[in-house]
Amino acid sequence: MAIQGLTTYRQNNNIKSMVLLALFPVLLLTLLGFIFFFVGEFTNTRYAFYNFNLEPVLGTGSALDLALSAIYAYWPIVIGIAAAWTLIGYLFNDAIIHAATGAQAVERGEQPELYNLVENLCISRGLRMPRLYIVDTDAMNAYASGIDERSYAITVTSGLLAMLNKDELEAVLAHELTHIMERDTRVLIVTIVFVGMISFLTQLLWRSIQLRSYTRGRRGDSQVMAFLLVAAVASAIGYGLALVLRFAISRRREYQADAGSVDLTKNPDALISALMKISENPSVPHVPSEVQQMFIETPPSSFALAQLFDTHPPIAKRIAVLEQLGGHVPDKLAYPTPAPAIEAPASSEPHQHGPWG
């Protein structure tokens, strides 16, 4: 069951990553322009930066003049910030992601079965072994991360290790390894880094304008509500741009990774039962929502409209596709039997009193 169009899919992901990198400064400049446009509209601030005059085209003293002149004045700074943020993301993406999830690195001696399963999958495809991490939580989930061989990693939760049998665990690991093979992790991390930057800037703007409005309000400044309105609009625009970036993450990547798991393990039944178990307890609340989209499963949104923005297709649809690949839904899920507690054997020797009786 070979994955159709795998080479093309990888190439598209590589192109998508490059396009996102190119669009990042454009999105930041767009956000900057919107902010100053609404500043001009709501606060009657119309002084163009650097005396940049757009009179022949747009007239003098409009909010649009202010927005375009701000872009003209600050574009070198914005591009510099984008470049620096991209460099930070490239160098420290693994540390940032694992710090956000609380993942701890493990070696073969600590988790020999986990390590051997991943190693065998990598050998079958001639891949370099990714690093392995574990998140200490009862939730059942897993994710792949990294943008190159230096940072590729697969992370699982301790709950997943406890509740899945060997075949199910191998199927999940094969799913995550497929994400690495297909460069999904690169697109995800580029998107997460950019969304984080936009969210940080909008929150910074919101707090600074709130502070300014509060201090001016104490002196009876009539523009307090205008500044708050600007902050609200800017935050909404920033959230909208973040959604645009999220649309770059196709739900098809999960179907593709599921198919990749079947291709690697030849065991769709194991992935079906693994997904059914994971769906019972996938939530890891302490992980930021931007990072949760990397998981093999995220809880669906409560509202039907909000589900349009979910980054994962429903488990039922994924299972239906796996059934088309020859899988079968189990009648009953089988969970590993916990090992019985080991009690210290009762000593047959008579009690020996110590020196104090």
KOLVEXDO-439513 format. One record per residue (C-alpha): residue number from 0; residue in three letters; x, y negated, z negated. Coordinates in nm, 4 decimals. Layout:
PADREN num residu        X        Y        Z
PADREN NUM    Ala        X        Y        Z
...
***
This chain:
PADREN num residu        X        Y        Z
PADREN   0    Met   0.0000   0.0000   0.0000
PADREN   1    Ala   0.2403  -0.2685   0.1199
PADREN   2    Ile   0.1513  -0.6294   0.0526
PADREN   3    Gln   0.0517  -0.7941   0.3755
PADREN   4    Gly   0.2227  -1.1200   0.4696
PADREN   5    Leu   0.4624  -1.1119   0.1736
PADREN   6    Thr   0.7469  -1.2835   0.3594
PADREN   7    Thr   0.5134  -1.5570   0.4828
PADREN   8    Tyr   0.3721  -1.5999   0.1318
PADREN   9    Arg   0.7209  -1.6474  -0.0115
PADREN  10    Gln   0.8094  -1.8956   0.2598
PADREN  11    Asn   0.4895  -2.0904   0.1905
PADREN  12    Asn   0.5759  -2.1045  -0.1798
PADREN  13    Asn   0.9233  -2.2352  -0.0996
PADREN  14    Ile   0.7732  -2.5026   0.1274
PADREN  15    Lys   0.5125  -2.5870  -0.1373
PADREN  16    Ser   0.7856  -2.6400  -0.3962
PADREN  17    Met   0.9712  -2.8784  -0.1651
PADREN  18    Val   0.6525  -3.0704  -0.0836
PADREN  19    Leu   0.5704  -3.1076  -0.4543
PADREN  20    Leu   0.9207  -3.2387  -0.5203
PADREN  21    Ala   0.8786  -3.4949  -0.2423
PADREN  22    Leu   0.5294  -3.5953  -0.3583
PADREN  23    Phe   0.6249  -3.6471  -0.7217
PADREN  24    Pro   0.7658  -4.0021  -0.6855
PADREN  25    Val   0.4767  -4.0855  -0.4502
PADREN  26    Leu   0.2250  -3.9789  -0.7164
PADREN  27    Leu   0.4068  -4.1812  -0.9827
PADREN  28    Leu   0.4086  -4.4901  -0.7595
PADREN  29    Thr   0.0394  -4.4364  -0.6869
PADREN  30    Leu  -0.0326  -4.4204  -1.0601
PADREN  31    Leu   0.1719  -4.7368  -1.1128
PADREN  32    Gly  -0.0168  -4.9181  -0.8369
PADREN  33    Phe  -0.3573  -4.8195  -0.9768
PADREN  34    Ile  -0.2582  -4.9330  -1.3246
PADREN  35    Phe  -0.1510  -5.2792  -1.2098
PADREN  36    Phe  -0.4499  -5.3094  -0.9794
PADREN  37    Phe  -0.6866  -5.2622  -1.2730
PADREN  38    Val  -0.4722  -5.4884  -1.4899
PADREN  39    Gly  -0.5259  -5.7574  -1.2266
PADREN  40    Glu  -0.8978  -5.6884  -1.2000
PADREN  41    Phe  -0.9823  -5.6735  -1.5694
PADREN  42    Thr  -0.7343  -5.9167  -1.7250
PADREN  43    Asn  -0.7098  -6.1790  -1.4501
PADREN  44    Thr  -0.3320  -6.1303  -1.4326
PADREN  45    Arg  -0.2339  -6.2154  -1.0770
PADREN  46    Tyr   0.1357  -6.3044  -1.0853
PADREN  47    Ala   0.3216  -6.1048  -0.8214
PADREN  48    Phe   0.6559  -5.9546  -0.9182
PADREN  49    Tyr   0.9662  -6.1113  -0.7672
PADREN  50    Asn   0.7390  -6.3663  -0.5954
PADREN  51    Phe   0.6521  -6.0948  -0.3445
PADREN  52    Asn   0.4045  -6.2736  -0.1171
PADREN  53    Leu   0.1503  -6.0708   0.0810
PADREN  54    Glu  -0.0512  -6.3737   0.1891
PADREN  55    Pro  -0.0398  -6.3092   0.5676
PADREN  56    Val  -0.2097  -5.9730   0.5226
PADREN  57    Leu  -0.3992  -5.9697   0.1981
PADREN  58    Gly  -0.4324  -6.3240   0.0785
PADREN  59    Thr  -0.2836  -6.4783  -0.2325
PADREN  60    Gly  -0.3368  -6.3867  -0.5952
PADREN  61    Ser  -0.5489  -6.0734  -0.5594
PADREN  62    Ala  -0.5294  -5.7654  -0.7794
PADREN  63    Leu  -0.4062  -5.5750  -0.4753
PADREN  64    Asp  -0.1194  -5.8244  -0.4418
PADREN  65    Leu  -0.0239  -5.7506  -0.7990
PADREN  66    Ala  -0.0385  -5.3729  -0.7462
PADREN  67    Leu   0.1691  -5.3728  -0.4274
PADREN  68    Ser   0.4234  -5.6144  -0.5668
PADREN  69    Ala   0.4598  -5.3940  -0.8772
PADREN  70    Ile   0.5293  -5.0945  -0.6541
PADREN  71    Tyr   0.7814  -5.3004  -0.4559
PADREN  72    Ala   0.9536  -5.4196  -0.7724
PADREN  73    Tyr   0.9654  -5.0914  -0.9608
PADREN  74    Trp   1.0087  -4.8246  -0.6928
PADREN  75    Pro   1.3834  -4.7769  -0.7623
PADREN  76    Ile   1.3081  -4.7231  -1.1325
PADREN  77    Val   1.0235  -4.4812  -1.0576
PADREN  78    Ile   1.2355  -4.2760  -0.8170
PADREN  79    Gly   1.5160  -4.2722  -1.0729
PADREN  80    Ile   1.2784  -4.1458  -1.3425
PADREN  81    Ala   1.1438  -3.8787  -1.1053
PADREN  82    Ala   1.4963  -3.7651  -1.0169
PADREN  83    Ala   1.6054  -3.7532  -1.3804
PADREN  84    Trp   1.2927  -3.5646  -1.4847
PADREN  85    Thr   1.3408  -3.3160  -1.1991
PADREN  86    Leu   1.7016  -3.2592  -1.3034
PADREN  87    Ile   1.5957  -3.2032  -1.6643
PADREN  88    Gly   1.3313  -2.9565  -1.5464
PADREN  89    Tyr   1.5856  -2.7691  -1.3347
PADREN  90    Leu   1.8467  -2.7439  -1.6086
PADREN  91    Phe   1.6221  -2.6820  -1.9088
PADREN  92    Asn   1.2962  -2.5362  -1.7723
PADREN  93    Asp   1.3562  -2.2013  -1.9429
PADREN  94    Ala   1.4272  -2.3599  -2.2810
PADREN  95    Ile   1.1246  -2.5907  -2.2500
PADREN  96    Ile   0.8843  -2.3098  -2.1543
PADREN  97    His   1.0029  -2.0659  -2.4203
PADREN  98    Ala   1.0027  -2.3363  -2.6876
PADREN  99    Ala   0.6402  -2.4166  -2.5978
PADREN 100    Thr   0.5345  -2.0522  -2.6343
PADREN 101    Gly   0.7605  -1.9639  -2.9269
PADREN 102    Ala   0.9211  -1.6794  -2.7311
PADREN 103    Gln   1.2304  -1.5052  -2.8675
PADREN 104    Ala   1.4867  -1.3282  -2.6490
PADREN 105    Val   1.5302  -0.9515  -2.6922
PADREN 106    Glu   1.7993  -0.7094  -2.5781
PADREN 107    Arg   1.7920  -0.3433  -2.4840
PADREN 108    Gly   1.8800  -0.2285  -2.8358
PADREN 109    Glu   1.5771  -0.4094  -2.9816
PADREN 110    Gln   1.3197  -0.3014  -2.7212
PADREN 111    Pro   1.4647  -0.0075  -2.5256
PADREN 112    Glu   1.1367   0.1048  -2.3646
PADREN 113    Leu   1.0476  -0.2474  -2.2511
PADREN 114    Tyr   1.3970  -0.3041  -2.1164
PADREN 115    Asn   1.4068   0.0315  -1.9335
PADREN 116    Leu   1.0676  -0.0250  -1.7684
PADREN 117    Val   1.1742  -0.3621  -1.6272
PADREN 118    Glu   1.5162  -0.2320  -1.5283
PADREN 119    Asn   1.3676   0.0596  -1.3323
PADREN 120    Leu   1.1309  -0.1739  -1.1479
PADREN 121    Cys   1.4202  -0.4040  -1.0598
PADREN 122    Ile   1.6333  -0.1142  -0.9362
PADREN 123    Ser   1.3507  -0.0033  -0.7071
PADREN 124    Arg   1.3615  -0.3416  -0.5327
PADREN 125    Gly   1.7310  -0.4206  -0.5688
PADREN 126    Leu   1.6624  -0.7152  -0.7992
PADREN 127    Arg   1.8744  -0.8648  -1.0715
PADREN 128    Met   1.7398  -0.7948  -1.4187
PADREN 129    Pro   1.5475  -1.0952  -1.5603
PADREN 130    Arg   1.5812  -1.1863  -1.9255
PADREN 131    Leu   1.3169  -1.0519  -2.1629
PADREN 132    Tyr   1.1295  -1.2430  -2.4336
PADREN 133    Ile   0.8588  -1.1619  -2.6877
PADREN 134    Val   0.5998  -1.3962  -2.8405
PADREN 135    Asp   0.4966  -1.2821  -3.1883
PADREN 136    Thr   0.1170  -1.2897  -3.1717
PADREN 137    Asp  -0.1698  -1.0402  -3.1830
PADREN 138    Ala  -0.2992  -1.1778  -2.8520
PADREN 139    Met  -0.2361  -0.9674  -2.5420
PADREN 140    Asn  -0.0691  -1.1589  -2.2620
PADREN 141    Ala   0.2445  -1.1935  -2.0515
PADREN 142    Tyr   0.4082  -1.4400  -1.8159
PADREN 143    Ala   0.7010  -1.4741  -1.5786
PADREN 144    Ser   0.9105  -1.7908  -1.5620
PADREN 145    Gly   1.2211  -1.9376  -1.4036
PADREN 146    Ile   1.3245  -2.1028  -1.0792
PADREN 147    Asp   1.6347  -1.9005  -0.9919
PADREN 148    Glu   1.8318  -1.5961  -1.1064
PADREN 149    Arg   1.9881  -1.8058  -1.3808
PADREN 150    Ser   1.6517  -1.8618  -1.5497
PADREN 151    Tyr   1.4188  -1.5806  -1.4344
PADREN 152    Ala   1.2491  -1.4203  -1.7357
PADREN 153    Ile   0.9535  -1.2011  -1.8265
PADREN 154    Thr   0.7779  -1.2626  -2.1576
PADREN 155    Val   0.5219  -1.0408  -2.3295
PADREN 156    Thr   0.3365  -1.0760  -2.6560
PADREN 157    Ser   0.3830  -0.8338  -2.9433
PADREN 158    Gly   0.0089  -0.7663  -2.9250
PADREN 159    Leu   0.0506  -0.6474  -2.5663
PADREN 160    Leu   0.3296  -0.4091  -2.6666
PADREN 161    Ala   0.1139  -0.2691  -2.9475
PADREN 162    Met  -0.2084  -0.2139  -2.7504
PADREN 163    Leu  -0.0927  -0.0975  -2.4052
PADREN 164    Asn   0.0386   0.2467  -2.3221
PADREN 165    Lys   0.3529   0.2972  -2.1142
PADREN 166    Asp   0.1789   0.3053  -1.7737
PADREN 167    Glu  -0.0300  -0.0037  -1.8518
PADREN 168    Leu   0.2738  -0.1931  -1.9756
PADREN 169    Glu   0.4675  -0.0986  -1.6618
PADREN 170    Ala   0.1800  -0.2255  -1.4450
PADREN 171    Val   0.1785  -0.5619  -1.6258
PADREN 172    Leu   0.5576  -0.5922  -1.5974
PADREN 173    Ala   0.5354  -0.5129  -1.2253
PADREN 174    His   0.2737  -0.7883  -1.1900
PADREN 175    Glu   0.5061  -1.0401  -1.3540
PADREN 176    Leu   0.8063  -0.9204  -1.1536
PADREN 177    Thr   0.6038  -0.9790  -0.8365
PADREN 178    His   0.5531  -1.3418  -0.9420
PADREN 179    Ile   0.9313  -1.3744  -0.9564
PADREN 180    Met   0.9799  -1.2007  -0.6209
PADREN 181    Glu   0.7247  -1.4239  -0.4503
PADREN 182    Arg   0.8602  -1.7508  -0.5983
PADREN 183    Asp   0.5311  -1.8188  -0.7767
PADREN 184    Thr   0.7237  -1.9062  -1.0909
PADREN 185    Arg   0.9103  -2.1823  -0.9087
PADREN 186    Val   0.5890  -2.3510  -0.7935
PADREN 187    Leu   0.4351  -2.3123  -1.1386
PADREN 188    Ile   0.7277  -2.4667  -1.3201
PADREN 189    Val   0.7595  -2.7565  -1.0751
PADREN 190    Thr   0.3898  -2.8249  -1.1272
PADREN 191    Ile   0.4094  -2.7933  -1.5066
PADREN 192    Val   0.7065  -3.0315  -1.5231
PADREN 193    Phe   0.5280  -3.2902  -1.3080
PADREN 194    Val   0.1944  -3.2625  -1.4887
PADREN 195    Gly   0.3784  -3.3012  -1.8173
PADREN 196    Met   0.5493  -3.6154  -1.6902
PADREN 197    Ile   0.2250  -3.7742  -1.5700
PADREN 198    Ser   0.0459  -3.6823  -1.8938
PADREN 199    Phe   0.3312  -3.8298  -2.0972
PADREN 200    Leu   0.3276  -4.1576  -1.9024
PADREN 201    Thr  -0.0498  -4.2015  -1.9262
PADREN 202    Gln  -0.0497  -4.1275  -2.2988
PADREN 203    Leu   0.2367  -4.3718  -2.3474
PADREN 204    Leu   0.0458  -4.6386  -2.1571
PADREN 205    Trp  -0.2731  -4.5685  -2.3522
PADREN 206    Arg  -0.0980  -4.6001  -2.6877
PADREN 207    Ser   0.0934  -4.9130  -2.5908
PADREN 208    Ile  -0.2178  -5.0902  -2.4628
PADREN 209    Gln  -0.4125  -4.9808  -2.7699
PADREN 210    Leu  -0.1407  -5.1297  -2.9893
PADREN 211    Arg  -0.1317  -5.4503  -2.7868
PADREN 212    Ser  -0.5104  -5.4769  -2.7936
PADREN 213    Tyr  -0.5163  -5.4227  -3.1690
PADREN 214    Thr  -0.2569  -5.6906  -3.2417
PADREN 215    Arg  -0.4209  -5.9369  -3.0051
PADREN 216    Gly  -0.7643  -5.8497  -3.1393
PADREN 217    Arg  -0.6645  -5.9594  -3.4853
PADREN 218    Arg  -0.6056  -6.3061  -3.3374
PADREN 219    Gly  -0.9389  -6.3002  -3.1601
PADREN 220    Asp  -0.8022  -6.2286  -2.8121
PADREN 221    Ser  -1.0964  -6.2001  -2.5739
PADREN 222    Gln  -0.9053  -5.9572  -2.3485
PADREN 223    Val  -0.8975  -5.6707  -2.5993
PADREN 224    Met  -1.1756  -5.4748  -2.4313
PADREN 225    Ala  -1.0203  -5.5393  -2.0909
PADREN 226    Phe  -0.6897  -5.3861  -2.1998
PADREN 227    Leu  -0.8672  -5.0840  -2.3465
PADREN 228    Leu  -1.0619  -5.0425  -2.0248
PADREN 229    Val  -0.7373  -5.0529  -1.8256
PADREN 230    Ala  -0.5914  -4.7834  -2.0494
PADREN 231    Ala  -0.8986  -4.5643  -2.0074
PADREN 232    Val  -0.8946  -4.6023  -1.6286
PADREN 233    Ala  -0.5205  -4.5317  -1.6135
PADREN 234    Ser  -0.5660  -4.2178  -1.8236
PADREN 235    Ala  -0.8457  -4.1011  -1.5950
PADREN 236    Ile  -0.6270  -4.1596  -1.2883
PADREN 237    Gly  -0.3395  -3.9732  -1.4499
PADREN 238    Tyr  -0.5687  -3.6812  -1.5290
PADREN 239    Gly  -0.6925  -3.6848  -1.1694
PADREN 240    Leu  -0.3379  -3.6708  -1.0346
PADREN 241    Ala  -0.2657  -3.3811  -1.2695
PADREN 242    Leu  -0.5655  -3.1972  -1.1259
PADREN 243    Val  -0.4336  -3.2601  -0.7750
PADREN 244    Leu  -0.1098  -3.0912  -0.8767
PADREN 245    Arg  -0.3005  -2.8009  -1.0304
PADREN 246    Phe  -0.4719  -2.7428  -0.6971
PADREN 247    Ala  -0.1271  -2.6626  -0.5597
PADREN 248    Ile  -0.1450  -2.3448  -0.7687
PADREN 249    Ser  -0.3523  -2.1067  -0.5623
PADREN 250    Arg  -0.5621  -1.8461  -0.7393
PADREN 251    Arg  -0.4484  -1.6123  -0.4635
PADREN 252    Arg  -0.1182  -1.5718  -0.6477
PADREN 253    Glu  -0.2891  -1.3483  -0.9088
PADREN 254    Tyr  -0.4469  -1.1251  -0.6450
PADREN 255    Gln  -0.1098  -1.1087  -0.4698
PADREN 256    Ala   0.0730  -1.0201  -0.7918
PADREN 257    Asp  -0.1875  -0.7530  -0.8712
PADREN 258    Ala  -0.1297  -0.6021  -0.5275
PADREN 259    Gly   0.2447  -0.6268  -0.5861
PADREN 260    Ser   0.2054  -0.4335  -0.9109
PADREN 261    Val   0.0209  -0.1572  -0.7278
PADREN 262    Asp   0.2906  -0.1537  -0.4594
PADREN 263    Leu   0.5627  -0.1140  -0.7229
PADREN 264    Thr   0.3945   0.1397  -0.9520
PADREN 265    Lys   0.1481   0.3148  -0.7172
PADREN 266    Asn  -0.0895   0.3130  -1.0150
PADREN 267    Pro  -0.3870   0.0745  -0.9771
PADREN 268    Asp  -0.5730   0.2553  -1.2562
PADREN 269    Ala  -0.3097   0.1466  -1.5080
PADREN 270    Leu  -0.3383  -0.2197  -1.4092
PADREN 271    Ile  -0.7183  -0.2068  -1.4229
PADREN 272    Ser  -0.7192  -0.0701  -1.7781
PADREN 273    Ala  -0.4442  -0.3164  -1.8776
PADREN 274    Leu  -0.6453  -0.6134  -1.7482
PADREN 275    Met  -0.9563  -0.4892  -1.9290
PADREN 276    Lys  -0.7652  -0.4697  -2.2560
PADREN 277    Ile  -0.5986  -0.8078  -2.2068
PADREN 278    Ser  -0.9352  -0.9726  -2.1375
PADREN 279    Glu  -1.0485  -0.8755  -2.4890
PADREN 280    Asn  -0.7904  -1.1001  -2.6576
PADREN 281    Pro  -0.5833  -1.3152  -2.4180
PADREN 282    Ser  -0.5928  -1.6472  -2.6019
PADREN 283    Val  -0.2687  -1.7902  -2.7426
PADREN 284    Pro  -0.3949  -2.1197  -2.8920
PADREN 285    His  -0.0579  -2.2686  -2.9857
PADREN 286    Val   0.0581  -2.2726  -2.6221
PADREN 287    Pro  -0.0130  -2.5958  -2.4250
PADREN 288    Ser  -0.2716  -2.5616  -2.1491
PADREN 289    Glu  -0.0134  -2.6563  -1.8846
PADREN 290    Val   0.1928  -2.3505  -1.9810
PADREN 291    Gln  -0.1026  -2.1152  -2.0276
PADREN 292    Gln  -0.1586  -2.1169  -1.6521
PADREN 293    Met   0.1556  -1.9018  -1.6271
PADREN 294    Phe  -0.0080  -1.6166  -1.8229
PADREN 295    Ile  -0.1426  -1.3062  -1.6537
PADREN 296    Glu  -0.4848  -1.4041  -1.7883
PADREN 297    Thr  -0.6404  -1.7156  -1.9389
PADREN 298    Pro  -0.9900  -1.7351  -2.0899
PADREN 299    Pro  -1.2390  -1.8797  -1.8364
PADREN 300    Ser  -1.3881  -2.2237  -1.8946
PADREN 301    Ser  -1.7176  -2.2364  -2.0798
PADREN 302    Phe  -1.8953  -2.4536  -1.8226
PADREN 303    Ala  -1.9653  -2.3474  -1.4662
PADREN 304    Leu  -1.8406  -2.6774  -1.3208
PADREN 305    Ala  -1.5166  -2.6591  -1.5173
PADREN 306    Gln  -1.4534  -2.3093  -1.3803
PADREN 307    Leu  -1.3820  -2.4696  -1.0425
PADREN 308    Phe  -1.0535  -2.5886  -1.1954
PADREN 309    Asp  -0.9574  -2.2546  -1.3548
PADREN 310    Thr  -0.6152  -2.1366  -1.2416
PADREN 311    His  -0.7064  -1.7661  -1.2657
PADREN 312    Pro  -0.9825  -1.5728  -1.0861
PADREN 313    Pro  -1.2254  -1.3804  -1.3085
PADREN 314    Ile  -1.1034  -1.0420  -1.4307
PADREN 315    Ala  -1.4088  -0.8748  -1.2730
PADREN 316    Lys  -1.3095  -0.9989  -0.9274
PADREN 317    Arg  -0.9506  -0.8875  -0.9748
PADREN 318    Ile  -1.0671  -0.5421  -1.0796
PADREN 319    Ala  -1.2966  -0.5251  -0.7754
PADREN 320    Val  -0.9971  -0.5922  -0.5488
PADREN 321    Leu  -0.7935  -0.3264  -0.7303
PADREN 322    Glu  -1.0767  -0.0787  -0.6743
PADREN 323    Gln  -1.0434  -0.1470  -0.3039
PADREN 324    Leu  -0.6771  -0.0483  -0.3417
PADREN 325    Gly  -0.7784   0.2901  -0.4812
PADREN 326    Gly  -0.8191   0.2095  -0.8500
PADREN 327    His  -1.0931   0.3327  -1.0819
PADREN 328    Val  -1.2485   0.1681  -1.3854
PADREN 329    Pro  -1.2030   0.3954  -1.6901
PADREN 330    Asp  -1.5100   0.5165  -1.8762
PADREN 331    Lys  -1.3444   0.4250  -2.2029
PADREN 332    Leu  -1.0273   0.2374  -2.2857
PADREN 333    Ala  -0.7687   0.4406  -2.4750
PADREN 334    Tyr  -0.5595   0.2589  -2.7331
PADREN 335    Pro  -0.2325   0.3847  -2.8800
PADREN 336    Thr  -0.2748   0.5485  -3.2202
PADREN 337    Pro  -0.0919   0.3494  -3.4879
PADREN 338    Ala   0.1882   0.5418  -3.6498
PADREN 339    Pro   0.0990   0.6579  -4.0012
PADREN 340    Ala   0.2677   0.4818  -4.2857
PADREN 341    Ile   0.5722   0.6693  -4.4094
PADREN 342    Glu   0.5599   0.7383  -4.7806
PADREN 343    Ala   0.8639   0.8160  -4.9862
PADREN 344    Pro   0.8691   1.1886  -5.0722
PADREN 345    Ala   0.8095   1.2736  -5.4331
PADREN 346    Ser   1.1298   1.3784  -5.5985
PADREN 347    Ser   1.1460   1.7333  -5.7411
PADREN 348    Glu   1.4314   1.6346  -5.9653
PADREN 349    Pro   1.3547   1.5468  -6.3261
PADREN 350    His   1.3589   1.1768  -6.3979
PADREN 351    Gln   1.6977   1.0575  -6.5067
PADREN 352    His   1.6870   0.7792  -6.7595
PADREN 353    Gly   1.9193   0.4890  -6.7155
PADREN 354    Pro   2.1472   0.3584  -6.9794
PADREN 355    Trp   1.8625   0.1546  -7.1289
PADREN 356    Gly   1.6282   0.4518  -7.1814
***
